[in-house]
Amino acid sequence: MAALIDTPEAANRLARAIASDLSLYNEAKIKEGIENDTFFAALTDEIAEGRAHYESRVSPVLVQGSNFFDRALVDVILARKGHIKSKIW
């Protein structure tokens, strides 16, 4: 079993990779969620699964002391979907 990630840089890279995978494999749900302002509800299960994976690989101290996963969702998924029409932007 691999050692837990214990550097902020590596934790951030993992969070962004997971968010990228979520974006890649859930395009239709993401589009619908942004259009209807239900992004987090539409992807509840996928986000929970991604978060669980992230938390299983990263040191608990680092998980609690950072928001890398949440920021990755915004930076990697939402910020790159600005072209989708939405009442929130």
N, CA and C atoms as a LAMMPS dump frame, in Angstrom:
ITEM: TIMESTEP
0
ITEM: NUMBER OF ATOMS
267
ITEM: BOX BOUNDS ff ff ff
-5.0000000000000000e+02 5.0000000000000000e+02
-5.0000000000000000e+02 5.0000000000000000e+02
-5.0000000000000000e+02 5.0000000000000000e+02
ITEM: ATOMS id mol type element x y z
1 1 1 N 0.849 -1.183 0
2 1 2 C 0 0 0
3 1 3 C 0.892 1.243 0
4 2 1 N 0.541 2.202 -0.8
5 2 2 C 1.332 3.427 -0.917
6 2 3 C 1.183 4.294 0.331
7 3 1 N 2.216 5.04 0.635
8 3 2 C 2.169 5.967 1.76
9 3 3 C 1.19 7.092 1.454
10 4 1 N 0.626 7.668 2.497
11 4 2 C -0.297 8.777 2.318
12 4 3 C 0.45 10.012 1.81
13 5 1 N -0.207 10.754 0.973
14 5 2 C 0.349 12.008 0.463
15 5 3 C 0.439 12.983 1.625
16 6 1 N 1.609 13.606 1.769
17 6 2 C 1.782 14.504 2.912
18 6 3 C 2.357 15.868 2.547
19 7 1 N 2.343 16.2 1.257
20 7 2 C 2.776 17.535 0.853
21 7 3 C 1.605 18.265 0.193
22 8 1 N 1.487 19.551 0.441
23 8 2 C 0.397 20.31 -0.171
24 8 3 C 0.398 20.234 -1.695
25 9 1 N 1.575 20.272 -2.296
26 9 2 C 1.661 20.234 -3.76
27 9 3 C 1.08 18.928 -4.311
28 10 1 N 1.442 17.822 -3.708
29 10 2 C 0.949 16.524 -4.178
30 10 3 C -0.548 16.373 -3.914
31 11 1 N -1.01 16.865 -2.78
32 11 2 C -2.442 16.795 -2.466
33 11 3 C -3.241 17.628 -3.466
34 12 1 N -2.729 18.796 -3.797
35 12 2 C -3.393 19.652 -4.77
36 12 3 C -3.42 18.992 -6.15
37 13 1 N -2.325 18.379 -6.552
38 13 2 C -2.278 17.673 -7.846
39 13 3 C -3.313 16.552 -7.887
40 14 1 N -3.412 15.784 -6.793
41 14 2 C -4.389 14.695 -6.751
42 14 3 C -5.804 15.249 -6.835
43 15 1 N -6.094 16.291 -6.082
44 15 2 C -7.43 16.886 -6.102
45 15 3 C -7.795 17.342 -7.512
46 16 1 N -6.864 17.982 -8.185
47 16 2 C -7.112 18.471 -9.544
48 16 3 C -7.28 17.306 -10.532
49 17 1 N -6.53 16.239 -10.345
50 17 2 C -6.67 15.07 -11.218
51 17 3 C -8.042 14.427 -11.038
52 18 1 N -8.489 14.326 -9.798
53 18 2 C -9.813 13.754 -9.535
54 18 3 C -10.893 14.644 -10.14
55 19 1 N -10.782 15.951 -9.963
56 19 2 C -11.761 16.881 -10.538
57 19 3 C -11.76 16.784 -12.064
58 20 1 N -10.59 16.623 -12.649
59 20 2 C -10.488 16.476 -14.097
60 20 3 C -11.209 15.214 -14.567
61 21 1 N -11.035 14.124 -13.841
62 21 2 C -11.745 12.887 -14.17
63 21 3 C -13.255 13.073 -14.043
64 22 1 N -13.686 13.752 -12.98
65 22 2 C -15.12 14.011 -12.818
66 22 3 C -15.655 14.785 -14.012
67 23 1 N -14.902 15.776 -14.445
68 23 2 C -15.32 16.585 -15.582
69 23 3 C -15.383 15.76 -16.862
70 24 1 N -14.39 14.943 -17.059
71 24 2 C -14.306 14.126 -18.265
72 24 3 C -15.455 13.122 -18.378
73 25 1 N -15.789 12.478 -17.275
74 25 2 C -16.756 11.39 -17.321
75 25 3 C -18.189 11.791 -16.993
76 26 1 N -18.43 13.053 -16.679
77 26 2 C -19.776 13.486 -16.28
78 26 3 C -20.206 14.765 -16.985
79 27 1 N -19.79 14.937 -18.219
80 27 2 C -20.042 16.173 -18.959
81 27 3 C -21.529 16.525 -19.01
82 28 1 N -22.379 15.572 -19.301
83 28 2 C -23.813 15.858 -19.426
84 28 3 C -24.405 16.318 -18.093
85 29 1 N -24.05 15.644 -17.017
86 29 2 C -24.555 16.038 -15.693
87 29 3 C -24.043 17.417 -15.298
88 30 1 N -22.8 17.694 -15.621
89 30 2 C -22.212 18.993 -15.291
90 30 3 C -22.936 20.09 -16.052
91 31 1 N -23.151 19.887 -17.345
92 31 2 C -23.849 20.879 -18.165
93 31 3 C -25.246 21.134 -17.606
94 32 1 N -25.968 20.079 -17.326
95 32 2 C -27.32 20.206 -16.781
96 32 3 C -27.289 20.907 -15.416
97 33 1 N -26.339 20.53 -14.572
98 33 2 C -26.236 21.13 -13.25
99 33 3 C -25.922 22.616 -13.298
100 34 1 N -25.077 23.019 -14.226
101 34 2 C -24.757 24.444 -14.36
102 34 3 C -25.955 25.201 -14.924
103 35 1 N -26.576 24.646 -15.947
104 35 2 C -27.726 25.315 -16.561
105 35 3 C -28.864 25.516 -15.563
106 36 1 N -29.06 24.548 -14.676
107 36 2 C -30.173 24.588 -13.722
108 36 3 C -29.769 25.053 -12.332
109 37 1 N -28.508 25.476 -12.179
110 37 2 C -27.969 25.887 -10.877
111 37 3 C -28.146 24.778 -9.83
112 38 1 N -27.875 23.538 -10.271
113 38 2 C -27.978 22.382 -9.369
114 38 3 C -26.705 21.538 -9.45
115 39 1 N -25.591 22.177 -9.738
116 39 2 C -24.339 21.453 -9.964
117 39 3 C -24.029 20.469 -8.838
118 40 1 N -24.005 20.948 -7.612
119 40 2 C -23.609 20.082 -6.5
120 40 3 C -24.639 18.985 -6.235
121 41 1 N -25.903 19.282 -6.423
122 41 2 C -26.939 18.26 -6.252
123 41 3 C -26.866 17.229 -7.374
124 42 1 N -26.648 17.683 -8.597
125 42 2 C -26.594 16.78 -9.748
126 42 3 C -25.422 15.809 -9.659
127 43 1 N -24.342 16.243 -9.009
128 43 2 C -23.141 15.411 -8.928
129 43 3 C -22.837 14.946 -7.502
130 44 1 N -23.843 14.874 -6.668
131 44 2 C -23.637 14.499 -5.263
132 44 3 C -22.852 13.207 -5.131
133 45 1 N -23.279 12.166 -5.807
134 45 2 C -22.626 10.858 -5.676
135 45 3 C -21.209 10.881 -6.233
136 46 1 N -21.037 11.51 -7.373
137 46 2 C -19.724 11.562 -8.008
138 46 3 C -18.732 12.363 -7.169
139 47 1 N -19.2 13.488 -6.635
140 47 2 C -18.337 14.316 -5.783
141 47 3 C -17.983 13.567 -4.509
142 48 1 N -18.956 12.89 -3.919
143 48 2 C -18.699 12.126 -2.694
144 48 3 C -17.682 11.015 -2.946
145 49 1 N -17.814 10.347 -4.077
146 49 2 C -16.86 9.287 -4.425
147 49 3 C -15.46 9.866 -4.642
148 50 1 N -15.382 10.983 -5.343
149 50 2 C -14.092 11.634 -5.568
150 50 3 C -13.468 12.105 -4.264
151 51 1 N -14.28 12.69 -3.39
152 51 2 C -13.781 13.157 -2.103
153 51 3 C -13.279 11.989 -1.259
154 52 1 N -14.016 10.883 -1.263
155 52 2 C -13.598 9.704 -0.497
156 52 3 C -12.252 9.181 -1.016
157 53 1 N -12.096 9.157 -2.324
158 53 2 C -10.82 8.716 -2.9
159 53 3 C -9.697 9.656 -2.478
160 54 1 N -9.945 10.953 -2.582
161 54 2 C -8.954 11.957 -2.183
162 54 3 C -8.563 11.76 -0.722
163 55 1 N -9.548 11.647 0.134
164 55 2 C -9.281 11.52 1.569
165 55 3 C -8.592 10.203 1.925
166 56 1 N -8.786 9.18 1.11
167 56 2 C -8.131 7.894 1.374
168 56 3 C -6.655 7.926 1.005
169 57 1 N -6.254 8.883 0.194
170 57 2 C -4.876 8.956 -0.292
171 57 3 C -4.041 10.042 0.358
172 58 1 N -4.705 10.987 1.048
173 58 2 C -4.014 12.147 1.605
174 58 3 C -4.018 12.085 3.134
175 59 1 N -2.931 12.505 3.725
176 59 2 C -2.804 12.558 5.179
177 59 3 C -3.986 13.304 5.791
178 60 1 N -4.612 12.744 6.838
179 60 2 C -5.759 13.408 7.472
180 60 3 C -5.445 14.832 7.942
181 61 1 N -4.248 15.055 8.403
182 61 2 C -3.855 16.404 8.837
183 61 3 C -3.929 17.372 7.672
184 62 1 N -3.483 16.948 6.521
185 62 2 C -3.506 17.796 5.333
186 62 3 C -4.936 17.975 4.813
187 63 1 N -5.737 16.92 4.884
188 63 2 C -7.136 17.019 4.452
189 63 3 C -7.856 18.068 5.292
190 64 1 N -7.683 18.004 6.604
191 64 2 C -8.384 18.924 7.501
192 64 3 C -7.854 20.349 7.397
193 65 1 N -6.592 20.498 7.059
194 65 2 C -5.99 21.819 7.033
195 65 3 C -6.027 22.507 5.685
196 66 1 N -6.722 21.935 4.717
197 66 2 C -6.742 22.534 3.385
198 66 3 C -8.112 22.36 2.741
199 67 1 N -8.31 23.059 1.648
200 67 2 C -9.544 22.902 0.875
201 67 3 C -9.219 22.586 -0.583
202 68 1 N -8.156 21.83 -0.797
203 68 2 C -7.712 21.529 -2.159
204 68 3 C -8.801 20.868 -2.996
205 69 1 N -9.531 19.941 -2.412
206 69 2 C -10.544 19.228 -3.192
207 69 3 C -11.655 20.18 -3.634
208 70 1 N -12.171 20.977 -2.71
209 70 2 C -13.247 21.91 -3.062
210 70 3 C -12.773 22.942 -4.082
211 71 1 N -11.574 23.446 -3.904
212 71 2 C -11.036 24.414 -4.863
213 71 3 C -10.854 23.778 -6.23
214 72 1 N -10.457 22.535 -6.271
215 72 2 C -10.276 21.854 -7.555
216 72 3 C -11.605 21.728 -8.289
217 73 1 N -12.685 21.468 -7.558
218 73 2 C -14.004 21.385 -8.201
219 73 3 C -14.329 22.704 -8.894
220 74 1 N -14.061 23.799 -8.226
221 74 2 C -14.353 25.115 -8.791
222 74 3 C -13.391 25.447 -9.928
223 75 1 N -12.095 25.288 -9.668
224 75 2 C -11.083 25.677 -10.659
225 75 3 C -11.069 24.794 -11.896
226 76 1 N -11.187 23.501 -11.7
227 76 2 C -11.035 22.56 -12.805
228 76 3 C -12.355 22.324 -13.541
229 77 1 N -13.454 22.35 -12.826
230 77 2 C -14.731 22.071 -13.493
231 77 3 C -15.494 23.363 -13.786
232 78 1 N -15.886 24.072 -12.75
233 78 2 C -16.773 25.219 -12.957
234 78 3 C -16.127 26.356 -13.734
235 79 1 N -14.919 26.716 -13.411
236 79 2 C -14.271 27.845 -14.097
237 79 3 C -14.084 27.57 -15.584
238 80 1 N -13.953 26.326 -15.939
239 80 2 C -13.742 25.969 -17.35
240 80 3 C -15.044 25.791 -18.119
241 81 1 N -16.165 25.924 -17.432
242 81 2 C -17.468 25.732 -18.081
243 81 3 C -18.231 27.043 -18.208
244 82 1 N -17.524 28.154 -18.2
245 82 2 C -18.157 29.461 -18.303
246 82 3 C -18.937 29.67 -19.587
247 83 1 N -18.678 28.859 -20.586
248 83 2 C -19.398 28.972 -21.854
249 83 3 C -20.814 28.405 -21.78
250 84 1 N -21.112 27.649 -20.738
251 84 2 C -22.452 27.071 -20.586
252 84 3 C -23.375 28.146 -20.022
253 85 1 N -24.5 28.361 -20.686
254 85 2 C -25.447 29.379 -20.242
255 85 3 C -26.012 29 -18.875
256 86 1 N -25.996 29.988 -17.993
257 86 2 C -26.479 29.764 -16.641
258 86 3 C -26.985 31.063 -16.058
259 87 1 N -27.985 30.973 -15.197
260 87 2 C -28.488 32.177 -14.539
261 87 3 C -27.552 32.645 -13.442
262 88 1 N -26.554 31.835 -13.083
263 88 2 C -25.632 32.237 -12.017
264 88 3 C -24.443 33.042 -12.53
265 89 1 N -24.288 33.147 -13.864
266 89 2 C -23.261 34.035 -14.429
267 89 3 C -23.682 34.58 -15.745
